[in-house]
Structure formats: structure tokens, C-alpha cells
Amino acid sequence: MREGFEKRFNQGDIVYWCHQYGHEYSVHYGMVDEQFSDAVCIDHLSLKECRRVNGVPIDEFQSEQRDRKLPKGWSYDTKLFEITYDTIEGCSEGRIDSPDSLKLAYEKGLLVKDETIFHGVIEADITKDGYKIVKKYPQWQHHFSRSSVRPDKVYFTYDEAKKEVDAHIAEFHRQASLSEYEWSLEQIDDTLKRWQFISGETDRLKELYRNLLIGMKDVEDIETRIFGGEVQWKYWKNKKWNNIEL
């Protein structure tokens, strides 16, 4: 069995992982539901619900069925409902970098499984018949309350996950420090490395390809790719790709 994929996690464990959203990395945490051979299923945790709609707890609030008349002096800026927030005592107890603290906050009910939180919208539905306050999930809005993560990428401590986050950010800084020429060389080497892995060609042939490419003028403007099992190149401003003949 590959290292890190052994059965390490039990239901209810607080764990951390490195979450990626586009080019941004951050530490996320949650509670283990189950572990398979190649994935750990984790429930996200959130602060317990504390919102009210016109004084009604949001979990109890239901969409209004009866249309009402718009108030006198109505304009598009008129507030037709109010969202307020209850004070949550002890909400500072759950420190993100302390799994024991997070587990205790969950046991006290301060933290809950994110799937129990309403992630839709409350809005005024205004028509020619009047208005009503509705509770709904827009079709284009999606929210995920559960993640599956590779077992070797799940950690018992915040610091381990933060170390992975920092490594990704450090790589961005390293890339930013390169010259355009150095960056192009890295891209060429990466293409040739993948090509050699796929084709099984010798180091000597890979080096011949590399010497040809880096011996061209304006190396910083060269792009490379693998197409049909062969290495191709072009200058970025051109459209046509070129095969390499040695």
C-alpha cells in the first residue's frame, strides 16, 4: 500500500487539508465521515446558524404564500425585510489551529455540519400582484458541504496543511523571480520530460531536442507541446506548430 493511504482516520476525527480555489490556496478543516482506500470523505463544519428573518430563525422561516401591498413611499431602496444575527456565546472557543478545540466546539453545538446551514438567499419577490418574502436556492448557485480528499493529503494538524499551502505560494514566488528566458527553459524541460516518459526515449535524444530548442533565437518566445507522441514548437505569436527533425 502506498505511504499515506493506509487506514488512519476514524469517523469524527477533526482533520485539515490544503484547499485550492483557482490559484489561491488555504487551509480547510472538517470532520471525517469515512475513509476509503483512495479518499477520505470529510464533512465541512460551520458556526451554528444565528440569522433571523424579520425576527424568525432562518431555519424556521418559510417562503410567504400571500402577496402583500408594497408600502407607501416604496422605492428600489426600500427594505422589505430585515436579517438580524443572534449573539453566539463562546464562539471564540473553536480555534482553527487546535483540533481538540474544534472538536469541543462541535460537541457543544457551537460548530455544526455545514450541510445543516441554509446557503440560499432570502429576497423580496415583487410582481404586479404585490410582494412576498421568499427563501430559495438560485439554480446557478452551488454550495458544497462535503469533500473527498486523497488520504495522503489529509492531516491531523493545522501546521501540516499550512506547510503544503506555503509550499504552493512559495512556488508562485519562485516562478515570479525567474527571467523570461529561465521561465521558457523550464517549460521546454517540462515538455521534454513528459515526452520522454510517454515515449520511453533515451536521455541522449532528449538532450539533442533540448539543445536544438535552446539554440534558437528568442528562446523566451518559444512554446512547446506534445502532439501525436512528438514534440512540437512554435513562437507564441505564430499559429502553426512545427515538428522537430534531427
Beta strands, then each sheet from edge to edge (+ up, - down):
strand 1: 14-21
strand 2: 24-35
strand 3: 40-47
strand 4: 51-53
strand 5: 56-57
strand 6: 83-85
strand 7: 111-113
strand 8: 121-127
strand 9: 130-136
strand 10: 146-149
strand 11: 154-155
strand 12: 222-227
strand 13: 230-235
strand 14: 242-243
sheet 1: 7+ 3- 2+ 1- 11+
sheet 2: 7+ 3- 10+
sheet 3: 5+ 4- 6+
sheet 4: 8+ 9-
sheet 5: 12+ 13- 14+
end
